[in-house]
Amino acid sequence: MKKEKISFEYETFEGLNELTTNNQLLVTRANEISKTAYAPYSKFHVGAAVELEDGQIFASSNQENASYPVGTCAERGLLAYVNANYPHIKVKKLAVSTININFPLPPCGMCRQYILEIEKKQNDNIQLFLSGNEGQIIKLDSAKDLLPLHFTEDFLG
């Protein structure tokens, strides 16, 4: 038996004021749009905002459904929209936030895999900014850091 170790580096910021103006805007937009979430069941409001390589910013929130599998996470809904409408413009940054907690909110497992697929499609990493309603913000250089043993097409045979 051989033990292996997976590790990654990330940056932490104590608040919005430590971010660049553009990154402050992105994180704020994600937090603000989380207020529009349709979350009558979980009461957990998530917002996501992306910055494309041409500077455009788009945002979305989670949308639940009484038939739970029908709901859509903020990140996946937003990335699907951007991928369909701007397929040739790379996603450079993605912020995920919530009004429900005061510490960084990571994407769920499905969203991590989805972000990785977008990175693969565009052959470029997406910077991730994770935040809560206030307080610390985490910056990662790629979704690979959140899901190092991710599933790829190589497993499909």
N, C-alpha and C positions, 0 to 999 in steps of 0.2 A: 504494500500500500504506500502511496505517495500523497502527502498532503500538499495542496496548492492554496494559494491565497490570491484573492481578487481585491484590488484597492483602486481608488480613484481620488483625484484632487478636485476640490471645488472652492469657490470663494464665498465668503460671507460678508454681508454688509449690515450694519446695525439699523439702517433705515433708508428711506428714499433719498435723503439728502446726500448720501454717499455714492449714489449712482450718477452717471452722466445724465444730462437733460433728456436725451432720447430714450434712455432706459427707464428713467423716472416716468416718462409719458406712457411707455408700454406697460409697465407694472400698474400704474394708476388706471389705465384703460381697462386692464383685466379685472382689477378690483371693482371698478365702477360698474362694469357690465355684469358682474356676478349678482348685482342687485336685481337684474331682470330675469334671473333663473326661474324656471317653472319647476319648483321643488316642493309640491304639496305633501309628499310622502316622507322624504328624508329630512326636509327642512334644511338641507345642506346646499348652499348656493356657491357655484363655482363659475369663474369667469376665465376666459383665455383671450389673449391678444397676440397677433403675429405682426412682425415687421418683415416685409418683403425686401429683396435686394434693391428695388427701385425706390424704397422709402415709404411705400403705401402701408398703412396699418389697418387691420381688420380685427374685429372682436366678436365673441359669441359667449353664450352661457349654456349651462346644462339644461336639458329639457326632459323631465321625467314623464312617466306614463303609468297608469294603474296596472298595465301589463308590463311588469318591470323590464323584460328584455327589449322592449320597444323604445325605452328612453335613450338619450344620446348625451354623452359627456361633452363638455364645452370644447375640449381640445380636439376630439375626433370630428365633431360637427363643423368646427371652424376650419380645420385642415382639409376636410372633404370639400368644403365650399371653395377654399383658395385653390386647391388642386384642380378642381373642375373648371374654375373661371380664369385662373392665371397659371396654366400648366407649365409655362416656359419661364416663369419668374420664380427664382429660388426663395424659400423661406429662410431668413437669416436668424431670426430670434422668435422665441415663443415665451410669453409670460403666463403663468397660471396663478390664480389668486382666489381668495374667498373672503366674505365678510364674517364668516362664522368662527374663525379662530385667529389668534394673534401670533402665529408662528408659520413657517413656510409649509405650503401644501404641495406635496409631490403628486404627479399624475398617477392614476391607477395603472394596473398592469396592462390592460388592453390599450390604453392611450400610449404607454411607453412603447409597446410594439408598433403601434400605428405611426408614432413619430419616427421610429427607426426606419420604417418603410419609406417615409417621405425623404429622410436623409439618404437612403440608398438610391431612390429614384433620382434625386437631384445631385447625387455624388458630392454631397457637401454636408457638413455638420450643421445643426441648429443649436444656437445658444439657448439655454433654458434659464428663466428667472422664476423662482418659486417664492411666493409670499403669502402672508395672511393679511388680515385687515390692517395690521400695523406691526411694527417690530422688524425682526431680522429677515433678510432676503438672502436666498442662496442662488448663486450663479454656477451653472454647469456648462461645459463646452460641447456636450453631445448627449443625446439620449442613451448612447451606449454606456455612459457612466451609470445610468439608472437601471439598465438591464443588460449586464455584461454577457450573460449566457443566453442571448436572444435567439429566437427561431428565425431561420432564413430559408430561402428557396433551395439551398443545398440539401436540406433534409427531405425534400419532396421526391428525390430520386431522379 
